Every structure is written in C-alpha cells, then in structure tokens.
Amino acid sequence: MDEPVSLEEYADFAVILVRPRGAGNVGAVARVMSHFGVSDLRLVSPRCDVKSVEARSMAMNAQPLLAGAKHFAGLREASHDCGWLVGTSRRLGRKRQPTMRPREDAVALLARAAGMKVGLVFGQEDKGLFTEELSLCQERLLIPALPDGESFNLSQAVLLVLWELFCRNQPDDRPGAADAKRARANAHEPASREEIEGLVDHLLESMEQIGFTPHNDPNRVARTFRRMLDRLGPDEREVRVMRGVLRQAIWKLLHPGEKDGAEESAVSSRPGGAGEEG
C-alpha cells in the first residue's frame, strides 16, 4: 500500500473552532493539523489570546499555521465558503442524534471533501456547540467513549477526527475520489453555506411579507428549509434563480397594478432576476 499522504492532497477540510477558551488548546490544534496536512484553521470569537506565548509554544513548528488562522464573529461567517458542515461532539443529546462516527464514516467524509470544502466544527471546551450552531451543520459527528467520562480535550477531539481521516486517506480507501475531483472541475460549483443561508433568510422574509409567519418557532422552519436545500444540493446559479423567483413574486404582490412589461423590466434589471439564463 502507498505511503500516507497529506489530507489536503485529496480533500478540502477546514477546522473551525467555536469560542475556544484555552490558548494552549488552540496552539495544540494547529500542531495536530500540521501533522496531517490540514492548514485551514478558522477561529470563531476565541475567548483567549491565540497569539500568546502559551499558544505559540504548544503550536511548536506549526506557529505559521497558527498565525495564519482566520477570525470570524460567528459560525455562519466562518463557514461562508463551505459546502458541508460537520458538527462534532462528545455527546449530542436526545434531540440532536449523531449522523456520523469518525471511523465508520471517514471514507464518506473524504469523498465529500473531494468535491467541496467541508468544515469540521468543534465547540467551546466546556459547553460545546449551541443548538443554533449545530442546526447549521448538515452532519453531527459523535466521538464515542464511555458514557460516564468527561468530554475530550479540544485538541484531543481534533486529533481523533483528523487521525481517522488520515488513516483512511489511502489510495485503496478512496473509492471515487479522483472521479469526484474531475466532476468538481467539470460541473457547477455547489452553492456555499453563505449562499444557502442567504436563500433560507430570503424564504423566511418572503413568508413574512405574504403573511405566513411562523410565530411559534421560526428557527424550526429555517431548519426545515435548510434540510430541504441540503438534500437538493443546488449550485450557485440555481440559488440565484430561486431568489429571483422570490423577488419577482414579492414585487408582483407589492405592485399589483403594474403591467407585465414593467414587471419584467424591473426584475431583469436586478441581479439574479427570475428570467436570468446561465
């Protein structure tokens, strides 16, 4: 069997740390990433000084990776170019059942990351990911352990996930990886999380404008739309067309007396109008 290779040679992963509290943990995560060839580190509102001596000493030779980490205010911003998000946890709870495990589903994740950017999302050391953050994730990955044990250290959790991916990143274990890369080059780019979430927002705003407002739980409706769109897997152009249809429908609602020609002119002059052709 061939020697193991860098994960980035065949896959496109980003490690996203949400509100990390320990500077040493962040440095250790950078060091772990460097061992497996993953260089895209993203930090969401860190609660520590990631440029401190503690962080840099734990990073060791991965200090350039640590220094190049991107900072974001929230998970939605941090995942703007990701096509798929995997929320990780030691325990997920009754209403947040896991959909993946590191060892059993490593090959599936590698295949997914051969076709799009996949964000591996790790929550705050003591509280993990909030419900609204997990709702942005298409998969929920559970790291198995004895039920009565404490949660894993943050850098340990990243190590376990990247180790399993690295071990399965072998030519014999990557069925279809080359085909996925060729398909990605020849096909439309899948819509990013930023584009999908923009469409979800647009759907909710349109619902309010037509008087269909889910007063009881708008977040639940947003999750329903998100799951539906993730199953469909629209590309960037398809999202633009769907948003153009919504704009046209609302424009018609607000301008009932306008002639069709005026409507078409107004819509076609707006980016992403319903009449757009690709």
C-alpha positions in Angstrom: 0.0 0.0 0.0 1.2 3.5 -0.8 2.6 5.7 2.0 0.1 8.0 3.7 -0.2 11.5 2.1 -1.4 14.9 3.2 -5.1 15.2 3.6 -5.1 18.4 1.5 -3.8 16.4 -1.5 -7.1 14.7 -1.9 -9.6 16.6 0.3 -10.5 20.1 1.3 -11.1 20.4 5.0 -11.3 23.4 7.3 -11.1 23.1 11.1 -13.4 25.6 12.8 -13.0 26.2 16.5 -16.1 28.0 18.0 -15.3 30.1 21.1 -12.2 28.2 22.2 -11.2 29.2 25.8 -7.7 27.8 26.1 -4.8 29.4 24.2 -2.8 26.2 24.7 -5.6 24.2 23.1 -5.7 26.4 20.0 -1.9 26.1 19.7 -2.1 22.3 20.1 -4.9 22.1 17.4 -2.6 23.9 15.0 0.2 21.4 15.8 -2.2 18.5 15.2 -3.4 19.9 11.9 0.2 20.3 10.7 0.8 16.5 11.3 -1.9 15.6 8.9 -1.5 18.3 6.2 -4.5 20.4 7.1 -3.8 24.1 7.0 -7.2 25.9 7.0 -7.8 26.9 10.7 -10.7 29.2 11.5 -11.5 30.7 14.9 -14.9 32.0 15.9 -14.8 34.6 18.7 -12.0 33.0 20.6 -12.1 33.6 24.4 -8.3 33.5 24.7 -5.2 35.2 23.3 -4.3 33.0 20.4 -1.1 35.0 19.9 0.2 34.3 23.4 3.4 32.6 24.4 1.3 29.6 25.6 -0.4 29.2 22.2 2.8 29.6 20.3 4.7 27.2 22.5 2.0 24.5 22.1 2.0 25.0 18.3 5.8 24.4 18.1 6.6 24.1 14.3 3.0 24.9 13.4 3.4 28.6 14.5 2.9 29.8 10.9 -0.3 27.9 10.7 -1.5 29.4 14.0 -0.5 32.9 12.9 -2.5 32.4 9.6 -5.7 31.4 11.3 -8.7 33.4 10.1 -11.0 35.1 12.7 -14.8 35.3 12.4 -17.6 36.7 14.6 -19.9 33.7 14.1 -20.1 30.2 12.7 -22.2 31.4 9.7 -19.5 33.8 8.7 -16.7 31.2 9.3 -18.4 28.7 7.0 -19.3 31.1 4.2 -17.4 29.1 1.5 -18.1 25.6 2.9 -20.4 23.3 1.0 -20.9 21.0 4.0 -20.5 21.4 7.8 -19.9 18.6 10.3 -20.6 19.5 14.0 -18.6 17.4 16.4 -19.4 16.5 20.0 -18.6 14.0 22.8 -22.3 13.8 23.5 -25.2 15.2 21.5 -28.4 14.6 23.5 -31.8 13.1 22.7 -32.9 15.8 20.2 -29.5 16.0 18.4 -28.8 12.5 17.4 -25.4 11.8 15.7 -25.4 11.0 12.0 -21.7 10.1 11.7 -18.8 8.5 13.6 -15.1 9.2 12.8 -14.0 5.6 12.0 -17.1 4.3 10.3 -17.7 7.4 8.2 -14.2 8.7 7.4 -14.3 7.4 3.8 -17.6 9.1 3.2 -16.2 12.4 4.6 -13.1 12.1 2.4 -15.3 11.6 -0.7 -17.5 14.6 0.3 -14.4 16.8 0.8 -13.1 15.7 -2.6 -15.9 17.6 -4.2 -16.3 20.7 -1.9 -15.0 22.4 1.2 -16.0 20.6 4.3 -15.9 22.4 7.7 -15.1 20.3 10.8 -16.7 22.3 13.6 -15.6 22.0 17.2 -17.3 23.8 20.1 -16.2 25.5 23.2 -14.3 23.2 25.6 -16.9 23.4 28.5 -20.2 24.0 26.6 -19.7 22.6 23.1 -21.8 23.9 20.3 -25.1 25.7 20.8 -28.3 24.4 19.3 -28.4 27.1 16.7 -24.8 26.3 15.6 -25.5 22.6 15.3 -28.6 23.5 13.2 -26.2 25.0 10.6 -24.4 21.6 10.3 -25.5 19.0 7.8 -23.9 16.2 9.9 -23.4 15.6 13.6 -20.3 13.6 14.3 -20.1 11.7 17.7 -16.7 10.8 19.1 -17.5 7.6 21.0 -16.3 6.9 24.6 -17.5 5.5 27.9 -20.8 7.3 28.7 -19.8 8.5 32.2 -16.5 10.1 31.1 -15.8 13.7 30.8 -15.7 15.4 27.4 -12.5 15.2 25.4 -9.9 17.9 25.5 -10.4 20.1 22.4 -7.1 19.3 20.8 -7.7 15.6 21.5 -11.0 15.7 19.7 -9.4 17.3 16.6 -6.6 14.7 16.8 -9.1 11.8 16.8 -11.1 13.1 13.9 -8.1 14.0 11.7 -6.3 10.8 12.6 -9.2 8.7 11.3 -9.4 10.7 8.2 -5.6 10.5 7.7 -5.6 6.7 8.2 -8.3 6.2 5.6 -6.6 8.7 3.2 -5.0 5.8 1.2 -5.4 5.1 -2.5 -7.3 1.8 -1.7 -9.6 3.6 0.7 -10.7 6.4 -1.5 -13.1 4.9 -4.0 -14.2 7.6 -6.4 -12.0 10.4 -5.0 -10.4 11.1 -8.4 -13.8 10.9 -10.1 -15.2 13.4 -7.6 -12.4 15.8 -8.3 -12.9 15.6 -12.0 -16.6 16.1 -11.6 -16.0 19.1 -9.4 -13.8 20.6 -12.2 -16.4 20.0 -14.9 -19.6 20.9 -13.0 -21.1 24.0 -11.5 -19.6 24.8 -8.1 -22.1 23.7 -5.3 -23.7 26.6 -3.5 -21.7 27.7 -0.5 -23.1 27.9 3.0 -23.3 31.7 2.6 -25.5 31.3 -0.5 -27.7 28.6 1.1 -28.2 30.6 4.3 -28.9 33.7 2.2 -31.7 31.8 0.4 -33.1 30.5 3.7 -33.2 34.1 5.0 -34.9 35.2 1.8 -37.5 32.4 2.2 -38.3 33.5 5.7 -38.5 37.2 4.8 -40.9 36.3 1.9 -43.1 34.2 4.2 -43.4 37.3 6.5 -44.3 39.5 3.5 -47.1 37.2 2.4 -48.4 36.9 6.0 -47.3 33.4 6.6 -45.2 34.0 9.8 -44.2 31.0 12.0 -44.6 32.9 15.3 -44.2 29.8 17.4 -40.7 28.7 16.1 -39.2 30.4 13.1 -35.9 28.7 13.7 -37.6 25.3 13.2 -38.9 26.5 9.9 -35.4 27.7 8.9 -34.1 24.2 9.8 -36.8 22.6 7.6 -35.8 24.8 4.6 -32.1 24.1 5.3 -32.6 20.3 5.3 -34.6 20.5 2.1 -32.0 22.6 0.3 -29.2 20.4 1.5 -31.0 17.3 0.1 -31.4 19.1 -3.3 -27.8 20.3 -3.4 -28.4 23.4 -5.6 -25.5 25.1 -7.3 -24.8 28.8 -7.2 -26.8 29.6 -10.3 -29.8 27.6 -9.1 -29.8 29.6 -5.8 -29.8 32.8 -7.8 -32.7 31.7 -9.9 -34.7 30.7 -6.8 -34.1 34.0 -5.2 -35.0 35.8 -8.4 -38.4 34.0 -8.4 -38.9 35.1 -4.8 -38.1 38.7 -5.7 -40.5 38.6 -8.7 -43.3 37.2 -6.5 -42.9 39.8 -3.8 -42.6 42.6 -6.4 -45.9 41.4 -8.0 -47.5 41.4 -4.6 -46.4 45.0 -3.9 -47.2 46.3 -7.4 -50.4 44.6 -8.3 -51.4 47.3 -10.8 -48.2 47.3 -12.9 -48.2 45.9 -16.4 -46.2 42.7 -17.1 -43.7 44.6 -19.2 -42.9 46.9 -16.4 -42.5 43.9 -14.1 -40.2 42.1 -16.4 -38.1 45.2 -16.9 -37.8 45.7 -13.2 -36.9 42.1 -12.5 -34.4 41.7 -15.3 -32.6 44.8 -14.2 -31.9 43.3 -10.8 -29.0 40.8 -10.3 -30.3 37.2 -10.1 -33.8 38.0 -11.6 -36.1 35.2 -12.3 -35.6 35.5 -16.0 -31.8 35.0 -15.8 -30.2 32.4 -18.0 -26.9 30.8 -17.4 
